[in-house]
């Protein structure tokens, strides 16, 4: 599974961090950082993160 975030849409609300803290985090500057290839074990959490993203900036690829 690959995760992509449209950083032009992302406004660093951090909802994804609550849904999938093993994949998404806010860095020291408050900007989103994430694992692009977290593995299938995190699929349910990443799907939840994509669902709760207010900007709909998260995309799951294969």
Biopython code that builds the backbone (N, CA, C, O; Angstrom):
import numpy as np
from Bio.PDB.StructureBuilder import StructureBuilder

atoms = [
    (1, "UNK", "N", (0.843, -1.177, 0.000)),
    (1, "UNK", "CA", (0.000, 0.000, 0.000)),
    (1, "UNK", "C", (0.890, 1.242, 0.000)),
    (1, "UNK", "O", (1.859, 1.331, 0.753)),
    (2, "UNK", "N", (0.547, 2.172, -0.840)),
    (2, "UNK", "CA", (1.245, 3.462, -0.892)),
    (2, "UNK", "C", (0.280, 4.553, -0.427)),
    (2, "UNK", "O", (-0.919, 4.494, -0.699)),
    (3, "UNK", "N", (0.808, 5.523, 0.261)),
    (3, "UNK", "CA", (0.031, 6.659, 0.735)),
    (3, "UNK", "C", (0.594, 7.914, 0.086)),
    (3, "UNK", "O", (1.808, 8.116, 0.042)),
    (4, "UNK", "N", (-0.300, 8.748, -0.415)),
    (4, "UNK", "CA", (0.119, 10.024, -0.987)),
    (4, "UNK", "C", (-0.751, 11.124, -0.381)),
    (4, "UNK", "O", (-1.959, 10.957, -0.217)),
    (5, "UNK", "N", (-0.131, 12.225, -0.059)),
    (5, "UNK", "CA", (-0.852, 13.376, 0.473)),
    (5, "UNK", "C", (-0.605, 14.552, -0.460)),
    (5, "UNK", "O", (0.539, 14.898, -0.753)),
    (6, "UNK", "N", (-1.687, 15.159, -0.922)),
    (6, "UNK", "CA", (-1.578, 16.363, -1.744)),
    (6, "UNK", "C", (-1.248, 17.516, -0.801)),
    (6, "UNK", "O", (-2.129, 18.058, -0.133)),
    (7, "UNK", "N", (0.015, 17.879, -0.756)),
    (7, "UNK", "CA", (0.461, 18.902, 0.181)),
    (7, "UNK", "C", (-0.050, 20.295, -0.197)),
    (7, "UNK", "O", (0.020, 21.217, 0.615)),
    (8, "UNK", "N", (-0.562, 20.454, -1.415)),
    (8, "UNK", "CA", (-1.201, 21.718, -1.790)),
    (8, "UNK", "C", (-2.578, 21.844, -1.144)),
    (8, "UNK", "O", (-3.057, 22.951, -0.901)),
    (9, "UNK", "N", (-3.211, 20.704, -0.869)),
    (9, "UNK", "CA", (-4.519, 20.702, -0.201)),
    (9, "UNK", "C", (-4.381, 20.648, 1.320)),
    (9, "UNK", "O", (-5.170, 21.261, 2.040)),
    (10, "UNK", "N", (-3.394, 19.924, 1.801)),
    (10, "UNK", "CA", (-3.221, 19.712, 3.239)),
    (10, "UNK", "C", (-3.015, 21.039, 3.957)),
    (10, "UNK", "O", (-2.209, 21.874, 3.546)),
    (11, "UNK", "N", (-3.771, 21.210, 5.048)),
    (11, "UNK", "CA", (-3.625, 22.420, 5.863)),
    (11, "UNK", "C", (-3.169, 22.088, 7.284)),
    (11, "UNK", "O", (-3.336, 22.886, 8.206)),
    (12, "UNK", "N", (-2.590, 20.892, 7.444)),
    (12, "UNK", "CA", (-1.993, 20.481, 8.712)),
    (12, "UNK", "C", (-2.972, 20.502, 9.886)),
    (12, "UNK", "O", (-2.602, 20.868, 11.001)),
    (13, "UNK", "N", (-4.224, 20.110, 9.630)),
    (13, "UNK", "CA", (-5.210, 20.034, 10.717)),
    (13, "UNK", "C", (-4.851, 18.933, 11.714)),
    (13, "UNK", "O", (-5.132, 19.063, 12.906)),
    (14, "UNK", "N", (-4.234, 17.852, 11.238)),
    (14, "UNK", "CA", (-3.764, 16.792, 12.120)),
    (14, "UNK", "C", (-4.768, 15.705, 12.438)),
    (14, "UNK", "O", (-4.490, 14.849, 13.278)),
    (15, "UNK", "N", (-5.917, 15.709, 11.803)),
    (15, "UNK", "CA", (-6.895, 14.651, 12.063)),
    (15, "UNK", "C", (-6.336, 13.282, 11.698)),
    (15, "UNK", "O", (-6.654, 12.284, 12.344)),
    (16, "UNK", "N", (-5.505, 13.238, 10.666)),
    (16, "UNK", "CA", (-4.886, 11.977, 10.252)),
    (16, "UNK", "C", (-3.944, 11.442, 11.327)),
    (16, "UNK", "O", (-3.793, 10.230, 11.479)),
    (17, "UNK", "N", (-3.317, 12.338, 12.064)),
    (17, "UNK", "CA", (-2.397, 11.934, 13.126)),
    (17, "UNK", "C", (-3.151, 11.181, 14.221)),
    (17, "UNK", "O", (-2.643, 10.205, 14.772)),
    (18, "UNK", "N", (-4.350, 11.634, 14.529)),
    (18, "UNK", "CA", (-5.163, 10.947, 15.543)),
    (18, "UNK", "C", (-5.645, 9.593, 15.028)),
    (18, "UNK", "O", (-5.710, 8.629, 15.790)),
    (19, "UNK", "N", (-5.984, 9.515, 13.744)),
    (19, "UNK", "CA", (-6.519, 8.281, 13.171)),
    (19, "UNK", "C", (-5.431, 7.235, 12.926)),
    (19, "UNK", "O", (-5.666, 6.039, 13.098)),
    (20, "UNK", "N", (-4.250, 7.684, 12.527)),
    (20, "UNK", "CA", (-3.168, 6.750, 12.175)),
    (20, "UNK", "C", (-1.816, 7.294, 12.642)),
    (20, "UNK", "O", (-0.991, 7.692, 11.819)),
    (21, "UNK", "N", (-1.588, 7.312, 13.950)),
    (21, "UNK", "CA", (-0.360, 7.913, 14.491)),
    (21, "UNK", "C", (0.925, 7.186, 14.106)),
    (21, "UNK", "O", (2.011, 7.758, 14.201)),
    (22, "UNK", "N", (0.813, 5.934, 13.674)),
    (22, "UNK", "CA", (2.010, 5.212, 13.232)),
    (22, "UNK", "C", (2.419, 5.591, 11.817)),
    (22, "UNK", "O", (3.513, 5.249, 11.369)),
    (23, "UNK", "N", (1.547, 6.293, 11.118)),
    (23, "UNK", "CA", (1.809, 6.658, 9.714)),
    (23, "UNK", "C", (1.977, 8.163, 9.549)),
    (23, "UNK", "O", (2.828, 8.617, 8.783)),
    (24, "UNK", "N", (1.166, 8.936, 10.266)),
    (24, "UNK", "CA", (1.181, 10.397, 10.117)),
    (24, "UNK", "C", (1.650, 11.051, 11.413)),
    (24, "UNK", "O", (1.402, 10.542, 12.505)),
    (25, "UNK", "N", (2.331, 12.183, 11.275)),
    (25, "UNK", "CA", (2.735, 12.967, 12.442)),
    (25, "UNK", "C", (2.917, 14.417, 12.014)),
    (25, "UNK", "O", (3.068, 14.714, 10.829)),
    (26, "UNK", "N", (2.901, 15.292, 12.972)),
    (26, "UNK", "CA", (3.226, 16.696, 12.720)),
    (26, "UNK", "C", (4.659, 16.905, 13.169)),
    (26, "UNK", "O", (5.026, 16.533, 14.283)),
    (27, "UNK", "N", (5.471, 17.497, 12.306)),
    (27, "UNK", "CA", (6.878, 17.710, 12.640)),
    (27, "UNK", "C", (7.026, 18.885, 13.607)),
    (27, "UNK", "O", (6.032, 19.463, 14.047)),
    (28, "UNK", "N", (8.243, 19.224, 13.927)),
    (28, "UNK", "CA", (8.511, 20.290, 14.896)),
    (28, "UNK", "C", (7.978, 21.644, 14.456)),
    (28, "UNK", "O", (7.762, 22.532, 15.281)),
    (29, "UNK", "N", (7.767, 21.801, 13.150)),
    (29, "UNK", "CA", (7.228, 23.053, 12.624)),
    (29, "UNK", "C", (5.710, 23.019, 12.510)),
    (29, "UNK", "O", (5.093, 23.997, 12.090)),
    (30, "UNK", "N", (5.108, 21.888, 12.886)),
    (30, "UNK", "CA", (3.659, 21.763, 12.801)),
    (30, "UNK", "C", (3.154, 21.339, 11.440)),
    (30, "UNK", "O", (1.957, 21.422, 11.166)),
    (31, "UNK", "N", (4.070, 20.879, 10.571)),
    (31, "UNK", "CA", (3.686, 20.447, 9.228)),
    (31, "UNK", "C", (3.604, 18.925, 9.178)),
    (31, "UNK", "O", (4.308, 18.222, 9.903)),
    (32, "UNK", "N", (2.740, 18.443, 8.317)),
    (32, "UNK", "CA", (2.522, 17.011, 8.206)),
    (32, "UNK", "C", (3.741, 16.292, 7.644)),
    (32, "UNK", "O", (4.363, 16.742, 6.682)),
    (33, "UNK", "N", (4.065, 15.172, 8.264)),
    (33, "UNK", "CA", (5.068, 14.232, 7.767)),
    (33, "UNK", "C", (4.400, 12.867, 7.810)),
    (33, "UNK", "O", (3.576, 12.608, 8.686)),
    (34, "UNK", "N", (4.747, 11.996, 6.874)),
    (34, "UNK", "CA", (4.083, 10.696, 6.827)),
    (34, "UNK", "C", (4.952, 9.653, 6.145)),
    (34, "UNK", "O", (5.895, 9.980, 5.424)),
    (35, "UNK", "N", (4.614, 8.382, 6.390)),
    (35, "UNK", "CA", (5.276, 7.263, 5.728)),
    (35, "UNK", "C", (4.565, 7.018, 4.402)),
    (35, "UNK", "O", (3.350, 6.826, 4.376)),
    (36, "UNK", "N", (5.296, 7.023, 3.329)),
    (36, "UNK", "CA", (4.696, 6.820, 2.018)),
    (36, "UNK", "C", (4.382, 5.371, 1.707)),
    (36, "UNK", "O", (3.572, 5.084, 0.826)),
    (37, "UNK", "N", (5.020, 4.448, 2.429)),
    (37, "UNK", "CA", (4.817, 3.019, 2.187)),
    (37, "UNK", "C", (4.730, 2.291, 3.530)),
    (37, "UNK", "O", (5.645, 1.553, 3.897)),
    (38, "UNK", "N", (3.627, 2.499, 4.265)),
    (38, "UNK", "CA", (3.549, 1.962, 5.619)),
    (38, "UNK", "C", (3.265, 0.468, 5.723)),
    (38, "UNK", "O", (3.452, -0.119, 6.789)),
    (39, "UNK", "N", (2.823, -0.151, 4.651)),
    (39, "UNK", "CA", (2.510, -1.574, 4.701)),
    (39, "UNK", "C", (1.044, -1.835, 4.996)),
    (39, "UNK", "O", (0.337, -0.984, 5.536)),
    (40, "UNK", "N", (0.610, -3.015, 4.635)),
    (40, "UNK", "CA", (-0.799, -3.398, 4.740)),
    (40, "UNK", "C", (-1.314, -3.427, 6.171)),
    (40, "UNK", "O", (-2.515, -3.267, 6.386)),
    (41, "UNK", "N", (-0.459, -3.622, 7.138)),
    (41, "UNK", "CA", (-0.896, -3.692, 8.531)),
    (41, "UNK", "C", (-1.587, -2.402, 8.975)),
    (41, "UNK", "O", (-2.369, -2.415, 9.926)),
    (42, "UNK", "N", (-1.307, -1.303, 8.304)),
    (42, "UNK", "CA", (-1.856, -0.008, 8.690)),
    (42, "UNK", "C", (-3.007, 0.448, 7.797)),
    (42, "UNK", "O", (-3.474, 1.580, 7.923)),
    (43, "UNK", "N", (-3.474, -0.424, 6.890)),
    (43, "UNK", "CA", (-4.500, -0.024, 5.923)),
    (43, "UNK", "C", (-5.761, 0.544, 6.599)),
    (43, "UNK", "O", (-6.237, 1.610, 6.207)),
    (44, "UNK", "N", (-6.291, -0.134, 7.580)),
    (44, "UNK", "CA", (-7.532, 0.335, 8.215)),
    (44, "UNK", "C", (-7.339, 1.726, 8.827)),
    (44, "UNK", "O", (-8.212, 2.585, 8.699)),
    (45, "UNK", "N", (-6.217, 1.946, 9.482)),
    (45, "UNK", "CA", (-5.949, 3.260, 10.079)),
    (45, "UNK", "C", (-5.789, 4.333, 9.009)),
    (45, "UNK", "O", (-6.283, 5.449, 9.168)),
    (46, "UNK", "N", (-5.106, 4.003, 7.928)),
    (46, "UNK", "CA", (-4.903, 4.986, 6.848)),
    (46, "UNK", "C", (-6.228, 5.289, 6.157)),
    (46, "UNK", "O", (-6.483, 6.438, 5.796)),
    (47, "UNK", "N", (-7.071, 4.284, 5.967)),
    (47, "UNK", "CA", (-8.392, 4.523, 5.379)),
    (47, "UNK", "C", (-9.208, 5.451, 6.269)),
    (47, "UNK", "O", (-9.905, 6.336, 5.774)),
    (48, "UNK", "N", (-9.124, 5.249, 7.583)),
    (48, "UNK", "CA", (-9.813, 6.131, 8.527)),
    (48, "UNK", "C", (-9.249, 7.550, 8.433)),
    (48, "UNK", "O", (-10.004, 8.522, 8.439)),
    (49, "UNK", "N", (-7.934, 7.665, 8.346)),
    (49, "UNK", "CA", (-7.303, 8.982, 8.220)),
    (49, "UNK", "C", (-7.768, 9.696, 6.959)),
    (49, "UNK", "O", (-8.040, 10.896, 6.986)),
    (50, "UNK", "N", (-7.858, 8.964, 5.859)),
    (50, "UNK", "CA", (-8.328, 9.557, 4.599)),
    (50, "UNK", "C", (-9.775, 10.023, 4.744)),
    (50, "UNK", "O", (-10.149, 11.075, 4.225)),
    (51, "UNK", "N", (-10.582, 9.240, 5.447)),
    (51, "UNK", "CA", (-11.989, 9.598, 5.640)),
    (51, "UNK", "C", (-12.167, 10.845, 6.497)),
    (51, "UNK", "O", (-13.056, 11.653, 6.232)),
    (52, "UNK", "N", (-11.335, 11.010, 7.517)),
    (52, "UNK", "CA", (-11.515, 12.142, 8.424)),
    (52, "UNK", "C", (-10.774, 13.402, 7.985)),
    (52, "UNK", "O", (-10.958, 14.460, 8.586)),
    (53, "UNK", "N", (-9.953, 13.311, 6.964)),
    (53, "UNK", "CA", (-9.214, 14.489, 6.493)),
    (53, "UNK", "C", (-10.204, 15.544, 5.980)),
    (53, "UNK", "O", (-10.921, 15.292, 5.012)),
    (54, "UNK", "N", (-10.251, 16.723, 6.617)),
    (54, "UNK", "CA", (-11.210, 17.739, 6.189)),
    (54, "UNK", "C", (-10.931, 18.285, 4.789)),
    (54, "UNK", "O", (-11.832, 18.820, 4.143)),
    (55, "UNK", "N", (-9.712, 18.156, 4.326)),
    (55, "UNK", "CA", (-9.357, 18.666, 2.997)),
    (55, "UNK", "C", (-9.366, 17.566, 1.937)),
    (55, "UNK", "O", (-9.160, 17.835, 0.754)),
    (56, "UNK", "N", (-9.608, 16.321, 2.369)),
    (56, "UNK", "CA", (-9.590, 15.161, 1.470)),
    (56, "UNK", "C", (-8.278, 15.123, 0.679)),
    (56, "UNK", "O", (-8.270, 14.937, -0.537)),
    (57, "UNK", "N", (-7.185, 15.304, 1.396)),
    (57, "UNK", "CA", (-5.856, 15.389, 0.777)),
    (57, "UNK", "C", (-5.118, 14.045, 0.734)),
    (57, "UNK", "O", (-4.073, 13.943, 0.091)),
    (58, "UNK", "N", (-5.637, 13.027, 1.397)),
    (58, "UNK", "CA", (-4.946, 11.735, 1.497)),
    (58, "UNK", "C", (-5.484, 10.768, 0.468)),
    (58, "UNK", "O", (-6.694, 10.594, 0.326)),
    (59, "UNK", "N", (-4.567, 10.140, -0.249)),
    (59, "UNK", "CA", (-4.932, 9.153, -1.274)),
    (59, "UNK", "C", (-4.195, 7.861, -0.990)),
    (59, "UNK", "O", (-3.006, 7.867, -0.671)),
    (60, "UNK", "N", (-4.905, 6.759, -1.107)),
    (60, "UNK", "CA", (-4.302, 5.421, -0.932)),
    (60, "UNK", "C", (-4.162, 4.807, -2.311)),
    (60, "UNK", "O", (-5.113, 4.757, -3.090)),
    (61, "UNK", "N", (-2.957, 4.340, -2.595)),
    (61, "UNK", "CA", (-2.674, 3.715, -3.893)),
    (61, "UNK", "C", (-2.268, 2.281, -3.648)),
    (61, "UNK", "O", (-1.402, 1.997, -2.821)),
    (62, "UNK", "N", (-2.900, 1.386, -4.373)),
    (62, "UNK", "CA", (-2.637, -0.064, -4.314)),
    (62, "UNK", "C", (-2.059, -0.458, -3.033)),
    (62, "UNK", "O", (-1.778, -1.638, -2.819)),
]
sb = StructureBuilder()
sb.init_structure("model")
sb.init_model(0)
sb.init_chain("A")
sb.init_seg("    ")
for serial, (resi, resn, name, xyz) in enumerate(atoms, 1):
    if name == "N":
        sb.init_residue(resn, " ", resi, " ")
    sb.init_atom(name, np.array(xyz, "f"), 0.0, 1.0, " ", f" {name:<3s}", serial, name[0])
structure = sb.get_structure()
